[in-house]
């Protein structure tokens, strides 16, 4: 891909041609980036929700909640 010659600054600027690759793809790239960004947030939120639910389930089983609360009280006393 030729991005123009900068050896001579004389002449019209529009005669140089494109100054960076993929000219004209800006809108498509922004759309792809936005979809990727929103998708990443959705995946992240779902993963954090699953992790939080697993930790809550662990605390609800048996007397783990009581142990966790008592453990926090013991730490505060130190």
Secondary structure, 3 states (H helix, E strand, C coil): CCCCCCCCCCCCHHHCCCCCCCCCCHHHHHHHHHHHHHHHHHHHHHHHHHHHHHHHHHHHCCCHHHHHHHHHHHHHHC
